[in-house]
Amino acid sequence: MLRVRCLRGGSRGAEAAHLIGAMVSLTGEWGRAASGWVSRVFRSTSSSAAAQLPLTVDEPVTEHAPEDCPVCAFNEWDPLEEVIVGRAENACVPPFTVEVKANTYEKYWPFYQQYGGQTFPKDHVKKAVTEIEEMCNILQHEGVTVRRPEPIDWSVEYKTPDFTSTGMYAAMPRDILIVVGNEIIEAPMAWRARFFEYRAYRPLIKEYFRRGAKWTTAPKPTMSDELYDQDYPIRTVEDRHKLAAQGKFVTTEFEPCFDAADFIRAGTDIFVQRSQVTNFMGIEWMRRHLAPTYKIHIISFKDPNPMHIDATFNIIGPGLVLSNPDRPCRQIEMFKKAGWTVVTPPTPLIPDNNPLWMSSKWLSMNVLMLDEKRVLVDANEMTIQKMFENLGIKTIKVNIRHANSLGGGFHCWTTDVRRRGTLQSYFL
């Protein structure tokens, strides 16, 4: 057997050495061919590394201390220092595929059928862009560093071996990126229209990586037909309730998939829901990846259309959570027994004539905590502003009604890159 000493590369390098050793232990012609291949690869990579990296064999690989790392967040409420805010520019309506149909409301299906693959109404997008620019200005005024994804033409059609689609947008960084400690994780996503969405964020992520952050990309699904229940039987709201109660979703367990926005952090405990875009394989991948430091808890809700947890169950402080009264949490007693305070937000005030092509009115509770005592909240939602004031939390009011139409509130439109705090346990 060929024995390979792993000099650099940590556990990933050790796994590679173990795998190569197993490969070349095979007998016969294939084993001899593999042995030759390994020898050539190691000669090539060794000479290349020697030419490029003037390192001694025993030189340690240094890792930035947490206080120096550009990426670090353990929860949803520690003081926010840096944030990524999405872009509405060039936003396109996703093609009306089975997974889009399962995640949108029947009243908007004609809109998708007519405009799928085209840009969202330009006047509406222009107003959304203005709102988000003002939101960025307010965040900067509050002392937060704001970063933005790259503008991309999402109308370009692309083709993989399994499907053809156009893109959507880079408006909701919360959906695709989650920071856990000093690691930034790219979610694999579940909509075909969002397959290449990561490209808008890669320049930022590469910068963070070069400055010391860990960077992980979850396994990318093929998004072939097998990932979706092509006959998912939704016709009415009653259908949705019945299917959700039975634990049936449009995504299957063919391969891992998840949106980052189905996870919400509270120190060593991270809570997640099985939804239309996050399957159990995706949750299991995250569980194994983050163990043993972090525990993943699956919770569920009486929700006919589960997709993203933060307009249903939004943790806003240590032991303090907003719980949507229209989508009660089935495990809520678990939180109460742990000493948490469960706050019921008031009914949203957003009018019926405000289009919400991808979400519900409960974006009113989709807030962004700047710290335990400051919150970014919709300027039009007076009742939830009053609720926060009663909790002793200062409200920073911003109007993003047009931006809401694209599918998110303040939490969705952002990914917190760095919060000043330490890893703690809040759920015993």
N, C-alpha and C positions, 0 to 999 in steps of 0.2 A: 504494500500500500504506500502511495505517495504521502509523505507527511509534510504539512505546510504550517510554518509558524506564523501566526498573525501578529505583525509588529505594530500596525496602526489600524484604526477603523472601529475599535470598540466591539460591541456585541454583534453588529452587522458583519464585520470582518470575520469574527469567529464563526458565525453561522455559514458564511461563504466557504471558509476553510473546511468546516465539517461536511458541507454538501459536496465539495470537490473531492474530499477524501472518500466519501461514500461512492461517488460516481466512478472514480478510477479503481476502486476495489473490485469492480465487476470483471468477470473473466471473459476471455475470448477476444475477438477482433475489435468489438466496440470499446472494451476496456482499454486495449492498447492504443486505439485511436484517441480516446479521451485523454490518456496519459500524455500523448504527444501534444495534444491541443493545450493542455494545462502548462506543459513545459514552455511552449512557445508564448503563451499569454503572459506567464510570469517573467520570462526573459524580456518581453516587450515592455510590460508595465514597469518592471524594475528599472530598466535603463531609462525609460521616459521619466519616471519619478525622480531618479537620480539627477537627471538633467534639469528638472524644473524645481525641485524642492531641496534646498541645501540643508537637510535635516540629518542628524545622527540617529542611529537606530533607537536609542533609548530616550530621545527627547520627548518629554510629555506633551500631550495635546492639552492646551490650556482652554478653559471655558470661562466666559465672562461671569463675573459675580452678578447675582440678581439685580443689584442696585445699578449696575452698569449696562445691563441688557436693554436694548430698545423695546423689547417685547416682554411684558410681564403683567399678568392679571389673574386673580384667583377667584373673583366674584363679580357681582353686578353693581357694587356700590362703593368700593374704595375710591378715594380721590382720583378723578380722571385726569390724566396728563396728556395723552395722545389718542387720537381717534381717526379712523377712516370713515369718511362720509361719501356715500354713493353719488352717482351721476344720473340725471334724467336724460341727458343729451342722447339723441339717436335711438331712444327707446322704441322697440318694435313689439307689436302684438304677436304673441306666439301662435304658430299654426294650431288649429283646433284638433289636436290629437287626443287619444283616449285619456292620457294622464292629465291634460289640461281640462278636459270636460269634467273629469271627476273632482277637480279642485276649484271649479268655478260654479257660480249660481246660474240657474236655468234662465233667468231674465237677461243674462248677458251672453248667452250662447249665440244669438244672431249676430252680435257685435264681433265675436271671434270668427264666426263663419264668413263674415263679410270682409274683415280687416286682417285676418291672420296672415302673417308674413309682411305686413305693411307697418309703417310707423303709426304710433298712437296719434290722436288728433294734435296737430302741430301747435295750435294756440294753447291747448291744455298743457302740453309738454313745456312750452315756453314759460308759462306761468309757474309750473312746477320747478323749473330751473331757477327762476328768480327766488322762489321761496327757499330752496335749498341753499342758494348763495347767502341769503340773509341768515339762515340757520348757522352756516359756517362762520359768518361774521360774529354772531352772538356767542358761539362756542369759543372763538378766539378772544373775545372780550372777557369771557369768564376764565381765561388763562389756559385754555386747552389748545394744544397743537393739532391742527387739522391737516390730514392728508387725503388725497383724492385718487381714484383709479384713472387709468388712461381712457380717453374717449375713443370709441371703436365704432365702426359702421356695422351695426347688428343686422342690417337688411341683407347682407351677403349670404347666399345659400351655400351650405356645405354638405358634404356627403361622406359618410363612413361606410364600412362594409355592411352595416346593419340598418342604416336609415339615412334619410335626407331631411334637412331642416334649415330654417333661418334662425338667427339668434334672437335675443330678447333685450337685455340691458345689463348695466352694472350699477343698478340703483340700490340694491339691497345687499351690502357686504355682510350683514349678519347671516344671510342665508348660506354663504359659501365659506366664510372664515370664522374660526373660533380660536381664541387664545386661551391656553391652559398653562399657567405658570409662564415660563419663558419659551414656550413652544407655540407656533402658529400652525394650525391644522387646516388644510384645504379639504372641504367636503366634496364628495363625489357627485352630488346632486342627483336628481331623478327625472327632471324634464329634459327632453331632447333639445329643446330650444335654449337650454342653459348649459349644454355640454362643454362649450368652449368659453364660458363666462370667466373662468380663471385667468384667461389671457389679459384681461384688463387690470388685474391685480399683481401680475408677476413682477413688473419692475419694482413695486413697493416691497414685495416679499423678498426678492433677491437682495435689495438694499438692507432689509432687516437681518437677513441671513449673514451677509458680509459683516455686519456690525455685531454679530454674536448670538442672534436668536436661533433656536431650533426650528426646523421647517419640515413638516410632514405632509405628504399628499396621500390621502386615503385611496384605496384601490379604485381605479376608475371603472365604472360599469360599462359594458358594451352598449347598454340600452337597446338591446335587441328586443324583438317582439315578446320573447319569453319573460322579460322583466315585468310585463303588464298583463293584467287580465283584460284581454281584448273584448270580452263580452260583459264587462262590469255593468251590471243592470241598474243604472240610475236614470230615473225619469222624473221623480218628484222628491220633495223634502222628506216625505215618509220613507221612501226607498233609502235615502241616505241614513236616516236614523236606524232603520232596521239593519242595514249592512254594517254600520259602525258598531251596533250592539252585538252583532255576531262576530266582530273582529275581522271583517272582510274589507280589504282595501284594494285599490287599483294596482298597486305595486305588489309583486309576488316575492317569494324568497329565492328567486333564481340566482341572484348575485347581490352582494352588499350595495346598499344605496342609503344615503341620508343627506338631509339639509342640516347645516349647522344650527339653524334657528329652532330646531326641535330639541336642542339641549340648553339648559340654563344652569348656571354655576353658583354654588354656595360653598366655597372653600374645598375641602376634601370630598364633598358630596356634589354630584352632578345629576340633575334630574332630566329625564327624557320621556317622550311619548312615541309610541308606534303610530305613525300617521300615513297619509296618502303618499308621502315622499320619503319617509324613513322606515325601513323595514327592520326586522329583528336581526338579520345578518349584519346590517350596518351598525346597529346598537351593540352587537356582540363584538364587532371589530373595535369599536371605541372602548368597550369594557376591557378587552385584552390589552389594547394599546396603552391605556392609562393606568392599569393595575400595576402594582398594588397601592400606589400613592392615593389614587382617587377611586371612589366607589360610584358606580353608575346605578341609579334607581329608576326603574320603569314605572311611570304613573300614567293614569288614564282618566278620561273625562267623558261626560255625557255630551258628546260633540258629534253632530252629523257629518262634519267635514273637517276632521283634524288635519291641520297643516300649519306647523310652526307654533311653538308653545307660548310665545311671549305676548299674545293678546288673549290668552286664556289663564295663564299662571305666570305672573311676573314677580320675581323676587327683588325687592327694593331695599332691603337692609338685613342686618343680621337677625334672623328669626322673624322677618317681616315680609309678608307676601300678599300681593293682590290676586284674588281668586274670582274669576268671572262667574257671576251668579247664573248666567244662562248656560254655562258649561261646567257644572259642579265637578270637582275632583273626587274620584271614587276612593282615594286614599287620604282624604283630608284629615281624618282622625289621627293618622300617623304623625302629621305635622303638629296638631294640637297637643298630642301627648308628649311631643318633643319640646313643648313650651313656646312654639311659634305663635305669633299673632297673625290671624288670617283676616284681611281687610276686604270687604265687598265694595268694589267701586260702583259709583252711580251709573244709571243708564246714560249712554252716550247722547249727545245733543246734535250730532251731525244730521243735517236734513236729508230727506229721502231723495231729493233731486240732485244731490251730490254724487256723481258716479263713483262706484267702488268696484272696479272691474275685477279685482283679485282678492278682495278682503271684505270683512264685515265692519260695522260701525264701531266695534270694540277696539279699534285702533286707539281710542281715547285712553286706554290703559297701557298702551304700548309705549311707555315712557322711557327716557334715558336718565339714569341717576348720575349726576356729576360728583356727588359724594353723598353721605348719609343725610345731609341737610339741604341739598339743592337738587331740583329735578327739572328737566326740560319737558314742558307740557303744552298741549294745544291751546292757543290763545282763545279759541272759541268755546272751549269746554269749561265753563265756569263752575259747574258742580264738582268736577274732579279736582279743579284748583282748590276749591273750598275743602275738599276731603284732605288734600295734602297739607293745607294750612293747619287743619285741626290736628294733624299728626306732627306738627312742628317742623314741616319741611317747606323751604322757600321755593316758590314756583317761578321758573323762568319761562315766560310765555312766548311762543313762536307760532305763527300761522303757516301750516303746511297742508291745507285742505286739498289743493290741486295735486300735491305730491302724494297725499294719501291714496288718490285714485289709482296710482301705479302699484299699490299693493303693500304699503307699509307705513308705520308711524316712526317715531324717533328711534326706537330700539332697532327696528328693521333697517332703517336708513344708515345705520352706523355699525362699526365693529370697534370696540374699545381695544386699543393696542397696548396701552400701558396705564395701569392704575397703581397708585402708591399704597402698598400694603403687603401683608405676609400671609402665608398659607396657614389657615386655621380650620378647625372643625366647628360647625354650627348646628350639626344635626346628630344628636346622640341617641 
